[in-house]
Amino acid sequence: MDRLALNRFWGFGILFAACAIASVLLYQPLVLALPFGLLAGLWVAHKPFVLFYALIAAIPWSIEYNFTSSLGTDLPTEPLMLLVSFSTLCYLAYHARSRPMAGFFRSPLTVLLLLQAFWWLVTAYFSTDFTRSIKFCIAKTWYLGAFIMAPFLLFRNPKTLVRTAQVLSVSMLLLVGRTMIRHAGYRFTFERINDSLWPNFRNHVNYSSVLVCVIPILVAAYVLAKPGWWKKALIGILLLAGVALVLSYARGAWLALIAGGVLFWMLRRKMLLRGYLLVLLAAGLSLFLLIDNDRYMKFAHDHDTTTFHTDFSDHLQATYQFKDVSTAERFYRWIAGVRMIRHNWATGWGPQTFSQNYQRYTIPAFRTWVSDNKDQSTVHNYYLTTIIEQGAAGLFILLVFIGYGLHAGQRIYHESKDRLWRAAGAVAAVVLGMQCTFNALNDLVETDKLGSLFYLAIAVLIAGEVHLRRQGEQEVTTVAP
């Protein structure tokens, strides 16, 4: 036994003896757990992947828990995020000499992420409700620690990247299996899909959004798998996931899956960034046409005919007729949101403040029977939320961030010589693009389930850029005389 190991052994022995004596004198047997808790903490600090895998596995199964009417959290994901972030900081401090974050700050994605985080603080300072906004900023720190910094450290080893995808997929598929069994008891009706998801998902929209993000991972697994029983089994798993997505009755997720296919087609032809810019141009032009001469007033609905249908075919019909209550309510809030922009266009109203301020900007002609908004939900469009709460600069940073992320995924796919990293770049870009699609109708980046997948995709892209840089350095070294 070397001297360092011997010193550690004696140090632990002395600590244990001191705790044993203290437990006897204080009549507190729990004091004996202190040395072992310290050992567990040191072990986790040296091996952050232990907690990280637990966090990834917990994402589909997390539940919303409210301590009071104003204080709630997601269990066990938020406590695990804090622990993973703390573990990552300990790891960085202990291994500082080996420069574990080398290359992290050279990625434009990292620079844009830091710029975005700085702007969150600026908008919180000018917020109409500083307390709510600063809580948002604080919560974002452990999201970034757990889903950006920790994955970057771990994804340097490709095996960890594969294992993370496996843990997430298996965990989600287990929940899908349980949901399908429970839903079968309700005869797979649209009316009872939300009951089948309780308590792990608030509604079928959140569930389908996570499921549709897992499907590209399963497709990549099938492409990378060697011929044999496992490749055949993956076909069955993909079919199960597809059936589950159909039975989720979520229009946005279906659209996102189609968008995912289009995104991959464009990625292979190096058209992803051009397609993204065309979508932004089309969205801007459509918005201008709606606002010009108040054309949006043509879409005003009859308050008494908007309803929530328990039959899905009626639900679809009401959607394109603008009589579905969720669609009508979205118009009600979007119009209010657009009208809010000009009053605080520079720094926005502050993160998490939309629900407190929008009612006085609404137009009664678009009001629905759920417009009292008892659950204080948001505008249901992540881009509109961003410009309302973080101003024009906040939206600009977000759009540049997403655009560069799509470009990075395309670049990794075409320039990497490693099949795994090619697949990882494609999956990350497709997942990022699909999230952009369904977040045009929702604000799911701020939830623990979808927010985690959003930042995991970014972490993969940052790690992929570092991989490309190292690949280039190796090629230069090989060619050099």
TIDRENGU-574156 format. One record per residue (C-alpha): y, z, x; residue in three letters. Coordinates in steps of 0.1 Angstrom, whole numbers, padded with zeros to 4 digits, always signed. Layout:
# TIDRENGU-574156
YZXALA...
***
This chain:
# TIDRENGU-574156
+0000+0000+0000MET+0033-0011+0016ASP+0063+0013+0019ARG+0083-0001-0011LEU+0053+0002-0035ALA+0046+0037-0022LEU+0082+0047-0029ASN+0080+0033-0064ARG+0048+0052-0070PHE+0062+0085-0059TRP+0094+0078-0078GLY+0075+0073-0110PHE+0054+0103-0103GLY+0084+0125-0099ILE+0101+0112-0130LEU+0069+0117-0150PHE+0065+0153-0137ALA+0102+0160-0146ALA+0097+0146-0181CYS+0065+0166-0186ALA+0083+0198-0176ILE+0113+0190-0199ALA+0090+0182-0228SER+0073+0216-0225VAL+0106+0235-0221LEU+0123+0216-0249LEU+0093+0215-0272TYR+0098+0177-0274GLN+0066+0157-0266PRO+0085+0124-0271LEU+0103+0131-0238VAL+0070+0120-0222LEU+0075+0085-0235ALA+0107+0081-0213LEU+0089+0071-0181PRO+0067+0046-0199PHE+0097+0032-0218GLY+0115+0027-0185LEU+0085+0009-0171LEU+0083-0013-0202ALA+0121-0021-0198GLY+0117-0030-0161LEU+0087-0052-0169TRP+0105-0070-0197VAL+0136-0074-0174ALA+0114-0091-0148HIS+0095-0112-0174LYS+0119-0121-0203PRO+0095-0146-0217PHE+0075-0118-0234VAL+0104-0110-0258LEU+0114-0146-0260PHE+0081-0157-0273TYR+0081-0129-0298ALA+0116-0140-0310LEU+0104-0176-0314ILE+0074-0165-0334ALA+0096-0144-0356ALA+0121-0171-0366ILE+0102-0185-0396PRO+0091-0150-0408TRP+0125-0131-0405SER+0139-0115-0436ILE+0175-0106-0446GLU+0180-0068-0448TYR+0211-0051-0461ASN+0219-0016-0450PHE+0249-0015-0473THR+0267-0040-0495SER+0288-0051-0465SER+0264-0046-0436LEU+0233-0066-0432GLY+0211-0082-0406THR+0181-0104-0401ASP+0149-0086-0392LEU+0133-0088-0367PRO+0152-0117-0352THR+0186-0102-0346GLU+0173-0071-0328PRO+0151-0094-0308LEU+0181-0116-0299MET+0199-0086-0286LEU+0168-0075-0265LEU+0163-0110-0251VAL+0199-0113-0242SER+0199-0079-0225PHE+0166-0088-0207SER+0181-0121-0195THR+0211-0103-0181LEU+0188-0078-0162CYS+0168-0108-0149TYR+0199-0125-0137LEU+0212-0094-0119ALA+0179-0087-0102TYR+0172-0123-0091HIS+0209-0132-0083ALA+0200-0142-0047ARG+0176-0169-0059SER+0205-0185-0080ARG+0184-0187-0113PRO+0213-0204-0131MET+0218-0232-0106ALA+0229-0263-0123GLY+0237-0246-0156PHE+0274-0248-0153PHE+0273-0284-0140ARG+0262-0297-0174SER+0290-0310-0196PRO+0272-0294-0226LEU+0277-0260-0210THR+0314-0267-0204VAL+0318-0278-0240LEU+0299-0247-0252LEU+0321-0224-0232LEU+0352-0242-0245LEU+0339-0238-0280GLN+0333-0201-0275ALA+0368-0197-0261PHE+0382-0214-0291TRP+0362-0190-0314TRP+0381-0161-0298LEU+0415-0179-0302VAL+0409-0186-0339THR+0396-0150-0344ALA+0429-0137-0330TYR+0449-0158-0355PHE+0425-0151-0383SER+0435-0140-0418THR+0407-0114-0414ASP+0404-0104-0378PHE+0375-0079-0384THR+0353-0105-0400ARG+0361-0132-0374SER+0355-0110-0344ILE+0322-0099-0359LYS+0313-0137-0360PHE+0323-0140-0323CYS+0302-0109-0313ILE+0272-0122-0332ALA+0275-0155-0314LYS+0271-0138-0280THR+0235-0128-0286TRP+0227-0162-0301TYR+0239-0179-0269LEU+0222-0153-0247GLY+0189-0156-0266ALA+0188-0194-0273PHE+0208-0209-0245ILE+0207-0188-0214MET+0171-0174-0218ALA+0156-0208-0226PRO+0175-0224-0196PHE+0159-0199-0173LEU+0124-0203-0188LEU+0124-0241-0194PHE+0126-0247-0156ARG+0088-0244-0159ASN+0076-0272-0182PRO+0047-0250-0193LYS+0071-0226-0208THR+0088-0255-0227LEU+0054-0265-0241VAL+0044-0230-0250ARG+0077-0224-0268THR+0071-0255-0289ALA+0035-0243-0296GLN+0046-0208-0307VAL+0073-0221-0330LEU+0050-0248-0346SER+0021-0224-0351VAL+0043-0197-0366SER+0059-0221-0390MET+0026-0238-0400LEU+0011-0204-0408LEU+0041-0197-0431LEU+0037-0232-0446VAL+0000-0224-0453GLY+0009-0191-0470ARG+0036-0208-0490THR+0013-0236-0501MET-0013-0211-0513ILE+0013-0191-0533ARG+0029-0223-0546HIS-0005-0235-0558ALA-0006-0204-0580GLY+0025-0217-0597TYR+0010-0252-0600ARG+0035-0265-0574PHE+0063-0265-0598THR+0099-0270-0588PHE+0110-0240-0608GLU+0089-0216-0587ARG+0092-0229-0552ILE+0118-0202-0542ASN+0094-0175-0555ASP+0067-0189-0532SER+0090-0184-0502LEU+0101-0148-0508TRP+0110-0128-0488PRO+0111-0150-0457ASN+0135-0177-0470PHE+0164-0173-0493ARG+0157-0207-0509ASN+0138-0240-0505HIS+0167-0256-0487VAL+0165-0233-0457ASN+0127-0235-0457TYR+0126-0273-0458SER+0153-0275-0431SER+0132-0255-0406VAL+0101-0275-0416LEU+0117-0309-0410VAL+0128-0298-0375CYS+0092-0289-0366VAL+0079-0323-0376ILE+0093-0341-0345PRO+0076-0315-0323ILE+0043-0323-0340LEU+0049-0360-0336VAL+0056-0355-0299ALA+0024-0334-0296ALA+0004-0362-0311TYR+0020-0388-0287VAL+0013-0366-0257LEU-0022-0355-0267ALA-0052-0371-0250LYS-0077-0389-0272PRO-0102-0365-0288GLY-0106-0340-0316TRP-0072-0324-0310TRP-0054-0357-0315LYS-0073-0362-0347LYS-0065-0326-0358ALA-0028-0333-0353LEU-0029-0361-0378ILE-0042-0336-0404GLY-0015-0311-0394ILE+0012-0338-0398LEU-0001-0347-0432LEU+0000-0311-0442LEU+0036-0308-0430ALA+0046-0339-0448GLY+0030-0327-0481VAL+0047-0293-0477ALA+0080-0311-0471LEU+0076-0332-0503VAL+0067-0301-0523LEU+0097-0282-0510SER+0118-0304-0534TYR+0147-0304-0510ALA+0167-0337-0512ARG+0186-0329-0480GLY+0155-0324-0459ALA+0140-0356-0472TRP+0171-0374-0462LEU+0171-0357-0428ALA+0135-0369-0421LEU+0145-0405-0428ILE+0176-0400-0406ALA+0153-0386-0379GLY+0133-0419-0379GLY+0164-0439-0377VAL+0178-0417-0349LEU+0146-0422-0328PHE+0148-0460-0334TRP+0184-0460-0322MET+0176-0438-0293LEU+0149-0462-0280ARG+0174-0490-0282ARG+0202-0470-0265LYS+0223-0472-0296MET+0225-0435-0305LEU+0261-0428-0294LEU+0274-0460-0310ARG+0256-0451-0342GLY+0272-0416-0341TYR+0307-0431-0337LEU+0301-0455-0366LEU+0290-0426-0388VAL+0322-0407-0379LEU+0343-0438-0386LEU+0326-0443-0420ALA+0330-0407-0429ALA+0367-0407-0420GLY+0373-0439-0439LEU+0355-0426-0470SER+0375-0394-0469LEU+0407-0413-0467PHE+0398-0435-0497LEU+0389-0405-0518LEU+0422-0387-0510ILE+0444-0417-0513ASP+0461-0418-0547ASN+0438-0389-0557ASP+0408-0411-0563ARG+0385-0381-0561TYR+0397-0371-0596MET+0375-0399-0610LYS+0345-0377-0601PHE+0356-0348-0622ALA+0327-0336-0644HIS+0324-0320-0678ASP+0321-0282-0673HIS+0297-0279-0702ASP+0272-0306-0691THR+0266-0294-0655THR+0234-0273-0653THR+0205-0264-0631PHE+0173-0282-0641HIS+0138-0266-0638THR+0122-0301-0640ASP+0126-0320-0607PHE+0130-0354-0623SER+0158-0341-0644ASP+0173-0325-0613HIS+0173-0358-0595LEU+0188-0377-0624GLN+0215-0351-0627ALA+0223-0354-0590THR+0232-0391-0591TYR+0251-0386-0624GLN+0271-0357-0608PHE+0259-0334-0635LYS+0237-0312-0612ASP+0255-0278-0608VAL+0249-0276-0571SER+0264-0311-0565THR+0293-0304-0589ALA+0300-0270-0572GLU+0301-0287-0538ARG+0328-0310-0550PHE+0347-0280-0563TYR+0346-0263-0529ARG+0351-0294-0508TRP+0383-0303-0526ILE+0396-0267-0522ALA+0386-0269-0485GLY+0404-0301-0478VAL+0435-0287-0495ARG+0433-0256-0473MET+0434-0276-0440ILE+0471-0285-0440ARG+0482-0248-0443HIS+0464-0237-0411ASN+0455-0270-0394TRP+0461-0258-0358ALA+0440-0227-0355THR+0423-0225-0390GLY+0420-0196-0413TRP+0396-0178-0390GLY+0357-0177-0387PRO+0340-0164-0418GLN+0371-0164-0440THR+0366-0194-0463PHE+0352-0174-0492SER+0381-0150-0492GLN+0408-0177-0493ASN+0397-0209-0511TYR+0399-0199-0548GLN+0437-0205-0550ARG+0433-0240-0537TYR+0407-0251-0562THR+0412-0277-0590ILE+0401-0265-0625PRO+0388-0299-0634ALA+0359-0295-0610PHE+0351-0259-0619ARG+0314-0251-0628THR+0298-0221-0644TRP+0288-0207-0609VAL+0323-0210-0595SER+0328-0173-0595ASP+0308-0173-0562ASN+0294-0138-0565LYS+0273-0142-0533ASP+0304-0152-0513GLN+0288-0184-0500SER+0305-0211-0480THR+0319-0246-0485VAL+0285-0262-0479HIS+0296-0286-0453ASN+0295-0274-0417TYR+0322-0299-0405TYR+0346-0290-0433LEU+0339-0253-0426THR+0347-0258-0389THR+0381-0275-0395ILE+0390-0250-0422ILE+0381-0219-0402GLU+0387-0232-0366GLN+0414-0258-0371GLY+0415-0295-0359ALA+0407-0285-0323ALA+0376-0266-0334GLY+0363-0297-0353LEU+0371-0320-0324PHE+0352-0298-0299ILE+0322-0297-0322LEU+0321-0334-0327LEU+0324-0341-0290VAL+0298-0315-0283PHE+0273-0331-0308ILE+0281-0366-0295GLY+0275-0357-0259TYR+0243-0338-0269GLY+0229-0370-0285LEU+0239-0390-0254HIS+0222-0365-0232ALA+0190-0367-0252GLY+0190-0405-0250GLN+0197-0404-0213ARG+0168-0380-0206ILE+0144-0401-0226TYR+0153-0433-0207HIS+0158-0420-0172GLU+0132-0393-0168SER+0099-0403-0152LYS+0081-0373-0166ASP+0064-0379-0200ARG+0070-0344-0211LEU+0107-0344-0204TRP+0110-0378-0221ARG+0094-0364-0252ALA+0115-0332-0250ALA+0148-0352-0247GLY+0138-0373-0277ALA+0128-0344-0298VAL+0159-0324-0290ALA+0182-0354-0298ALA+0163-0361-0331VAL+0164-0324-0342VAL+0201-0322-0333LEU+0208-0354-0353GLY+0187-0341-0383MET+0207-0309-0383GLN+0239-0330-0384CYS+0225-0347-0415THR+0216-0317-0436PHE+0246-0297-0424ASN+0268-0323-0441ALA+0256-0306-0473LEU+0251-0270-0459ASN+0264-0245-0434ASP+0230-0236-0419LEU+0240-0234-0382VAL+0253-0199-0390GLU+0218-0187-0402THR+0193-0171-0378ASP+0166-0197-0386LYS+0186-0230-0383LEU+0211-0217-0358GLY+0183-0207-0334SER+0168-0243-0336LEU+0203-0258-0331PHE+0209-0239-0299TYR+0173-0243-0287LEU+0178-0281-0289ALA+0210-0277-0268ILE+0192-0256-0243ALA+0165-0282-0239VAL+0191-0309-0233LEU+0209-0287-0207ILE+0176-0281-0189ALA+0168-0318-0192GLY+0200-0327-0175GLU+0192-0304-0146VAL+0157-0320-0144HIS+0173-0354-0141LEU+0197-0343-0114ARG+0168-0328-0094ARG+0148-0360-0099GLN+0177-0380-0085GLY+0180-0357-0055GLU+0143-0361-0048GLN+0146-0399-0050GLU+0175-0398-0025VAL+0155-0375-0002THR+0125-0398-0004THR+0145-0430+0003VAL+0165-0414+0032ALA+0153-0424+0067PRO
***
